[in-house]
Amino acid sequence: MVLLTCDYTVETIDGDYAMLKRLDDPDAELKCVARALLPPEIMEGTRLHYEMLQYEII
């Protein structure tokens, strides 16, 4: 089993959701993620690392 590991940039924050852009695939669609799953101190432009079903600020 292969788990996804990648980095994102927070493009926009809209209420309880954030739109994330994958850094290694700029043509990919934005990913909508509930803010409850993200670190509370994120803001637009924050870079995140996703691994093992968790997001961390990098």
N, C-alpha and C positions, 0 to 999 in steps of 0.2 A: 504494500500500500504506500502511495506517495502522497505526502501532505504538501499543500501549497505554501510556499514561502516567497514573499515579495514585499516591495516597498510602495507606498502610496504618498500622495500629497493631498491634503484637505483643500479642495477647490472652493466649496461653498458650505455654509452652515445655514440650515433653514429649520428653526424650531428644534424638534427632537431628532432631526436627521442631518447627516453630513454626506456630501457627495465627494467620493474619493477618486483620484486619478492614478492609475497604475504607472509607475515610473519606467518600467521596462517595456511597456507597450503603449506609447502615446496615442495610438489610433483606437484603442479599446474604449468601450463605452464607460461612462462614469459609473461607479458603484455606490449605491445608496445604502448607508449603514446607520442603524439606530445609535444615537449618541451615548446611550446607556452601555454600549459595547466598547466605547472608545475612552481613552484617558480624559478625565474631566477638564484638564487645562488646555485642550486643543483650541486652535483658532485657525482661520483661513491661512493657508501657506505652511502649516505644520506638516513635517514629514513623519510618516508612520511606518513601522516595520510590522508585518503580519506573519506570525508563525505559531503553530500549535493552537489555533483558534483564538489567539490573543493579539491585540494591537499594542505596540509600544512606541513612544516618541523617540525619534533618532535625531 
